[in-house]
């Protein structure tokens, strides 16, 4: 049994113990009418909680296809924990509700199985699950921050490697007098009217959708960023630039040149690409974060 597996069992044990302790204090489900038998019921509820956690882990691993992992980044950990709670809370509520019906309804009539009892149990367990989740989130906050820093460092290393490989491809092509490489070729971006802009693809910083226009930010001869507005759509620009793998869509309103990204800034709330020369921070939408990570990992 590895360290991560032992830690997970410990977390589930403490969480279930907290749940049972809270139930023992507030005595829902008619527990106040029981005497020493109340401790037996509390022990049974603890066992049901542990069984529900085990069953939820099986569902996440083999049905949802989200294995337990501390190496897939902070967003994966947070997303998995959220799904764990969304599955485990109604499941353990159902198990407790069934236990109330079969083991506790002979003395307390109101424990008989019904939708009202299930909703009552679900509300109680949801509140306790929320409180436990907050406790573990604050407890492991430093671990999350450390994981965020490590993930961001790795992404920036992969970005530098990608930029180096891209520049190397350009040099190889130039030295062998072959056709111009698509990483460093002259392109012309045209709008739906007469305006257009011609530039080296390597000088393009990013494109931004601004109403009915697209803002093109690119370097001039003096290495200063210059803005050109084209009446066009991002879809049109994306189609024109699809032959250039370093130009990627990172947001509904942005396309960036990865060769001009100075660094990646990331935390649990958002990811941003800080551009060279302009130092603008370009947001990466949640739907594009995984795509960007996969692109960097493949290179």
N, C-alpha and C positions, 0 to 999 in steps of 0.2 A: 504494500500500500504506500503510494508516494505521499509527499508532504502536502501537495495541493488537495488530494483526496481526503486526507485526515483533517485538513483545515475546513473543508466543505462540510464534513460530518459534524465537526465541532460547532460550526455556525448554525447548522440545522438543529442540533441538539439544544443550543442556547436559545434559539428562536422559539422552539416548541415549549421549552421550559418557561420562557417569558409569557407565552400565551396562556399556559396552564396557571401560572402564578396570578395573572390578571383575572382569570376566570374564578380562581379561588377567592380573590379579594372581593370581587363585585357580585359573585354568586348568581349568575343568570341561570336559565333553564330549570328553575325551581330547586337549585342545589341547597338552599337554606333549610329545606324540610328534611334533608338527609342528615344522619349523624356520622358515624365512622364510615358508612358506605360512601359518603361524599369523596373520600380520599381514593376509593377504588374507582369511582367514575372519573376523577381527575387523572388518575394514572392511565385509564383507558383512553381518555381524550389525548393525553400526551402520546400514547402509542399510535393513535390514529393520525396525529400530526406528523410523526416521523414516517409512517407508512405513506402518507400523502406526499411528503417531500421526496421519498424514494420513487414513487410512481411518477411524479412530475419530472424528475430527472430523466427517467426512462423515456417519457414522452418527448422531452426536449432533445434528447440525444438521437433517438431512432425514428421519430415521426417528424418533428419540426426540423431535424438535422442541424441542431446547434449544440455541439459537444462542449463540455466545460473546458475552458482554455483561458490562461492569463497572458497568452502571447499574441492575441489578435487585436490588441488595442483597447483603449478605454471605451470607445463607443460600442464595441462588441460586448464587453463586460456589462455595461449599463443596459444595453438592449436585452441581453440574455436574462439579467436579473429582473427586468420589468416583465418579460414574458413568463418567467418563473412565477412571479406573483400573480399575474393574470390567470395562469392555469391552476396554480396551487390553491388560491383563495376560494374559488367556487368549489373545487374538489374537496378540500378539507371541510368546508361548510356542509356539503352533501353528506360526507361520512359522519360528521357529528350529528347532523339532523337525523340520519338513520339510526345512530346509536341512541339518541334521545327517544326515538319511537320504540325500539325493541328492548331497551334496557332501563329506561327511566319513566316510561309512561304509565306503569302500573301504580305508582305512587302519585305522580304529578300528571293529571289528565291532559294538561295543556301541552305536554311533550309529544303528543301523537303527531304523526307525519301529516304535514299540510304545507301549502305554498306559503302561508303566513309564517310558519315556523322556520321554513328554509330562508325566507327573506330576513327574518330576525337574526338567524344564525349568521347569514352572509354579512349583514351590517356589522355585527360584533367582530367577526373574524377579519373583515376588511379594515376596520379601525385598528385592530391589533397588528395586522400585517403592515399597515402604513406606519405605525409607530416603530415596529421592529426594523422596517426598511430605512427609516430616518436614522435610527441608532447605528446600523451598520454603515450607512453612507457617511456619517460623520466620523465613525471609527476608522474607516478605510480611506478617508479623504486624502491623507498624505500619500497613500499607496497609489490612488488614482492620479494625483498630481505627478508623482514620480513616473508612472506609466505613460502619462501624457508627454512628459519631457523626453522620455526614451523613444517614444513613437515618433515625435516631431524630429528628433535628432536623426533617426533612421531614415525618415522621409527626405530630409535635407541631404543626407549622404547619397541616397539613390538619385536625387535630383542632380547633384553635382556630377555623378557618374554619367547620367544621361546627357548632360550638357557637354561633358568631355568627349563622349562617344560621338555626339552629333558634330562637334567641331572637327574631330578626327576624320569623319567621313568626308567632310568638305575638303580638308587638306589632301586626302588621298585622291579625290577626283581631280583637284587642281594640278597636283604633281604629275598625274598620268595623262594630262591633256585630253581628258574625256569630256563628254557633254556636261553642261552645268548641273550640279547637284540640286535636287529640289529643296534641300535645306538652305541654300544660299543663292536663290535665283531672283531675277527681277520679275515682279508681278504688277498687274494693274487691276485695281479694284474699282468697279464702276457702279454708280447709282442708277436709279431708274430714270433720272434726267441726264443732263450733259456732264455733270461733275464726275471726276474720277481722280484717283491718286495712284502714282507709280512709285514703287519702293522695292528695296531688297527685302526678301522675306525674313532675313535675319535681323533687320532693323525694326520690324513690327513689334510693338510692345503688347498692345491688347486692343480689342474692339468692344465697344459698349453700346447697347441699344438705348437710344434716347428718343422716346416718342416714335415718330415716323422716320427717324434718322439713325444712322450708325456712326458713332464717334470712332475714328481711327487714330490711334496714338502711335506715332512712329518716330524714329531718330532721323535727324537731318545730318548733313555733312559735319557739323560741329558737335555732334553727339548730344544735341539738345532735343528734348521731346517736343514734337509738333503735332497739333490736333487738326484733323480734317473731318468735316461733316459730310456724309454721303446720304442721300435720300434712298434708303434701302432697308431690307429686313435682315435680321440675324440669320434666318434660314438661307437667304441668298448668299450671304457672306460665308456661311458654313459650307455650302455647296461649292463655292469657288475655291475654298481653302482645304478641301478634303484630301488633296494629294500631299499635304504637308503634315506629317505626323507630329511635329512639334507644336502645331497650333491646335489647341484642344478647347472644347466647350466645357467650362467649369461652372456655369450658372446660366439661368434663363436669359440674362441680360449681358453676359460676358463671354468672350473667347480670349485666351491668352497664348502668348508665345512662351513655352516652357524654357526656351533658351535665354529669355530675358527676365526670368524670375530670380530675384536675389535670394529669397529665402521663403520657407513655408512656416507660417505661424498657425498653431493649432491648439485648441483646448476642447473640453467636453461640450462647449456650446457651439463653436464654429471653427472653420478652417479658412485661412486667408493666404493669398499669394502676394508677397511684397515684391513689386517690380523694381528693376534697376532704373536708374536715371530719374524717373518720375517719383519713385518711392510710394506710389499708390498701393493701397491694400485692396486686392480684388477678392471678393467673397467666393467661396466654393459652396454651392448648395448641397444639402444633405444627400440628395439623389445622385450627385456627381462625386461625392467623397470617395466611395468605394471604387468607382471607375478610375479616378485619378491614382489611387493607391495601387490598383492592379497594373496600370500603365507603368508606374515607376518600378514596381517589383519585376515586371517582365523584362525591363531593359538592363 
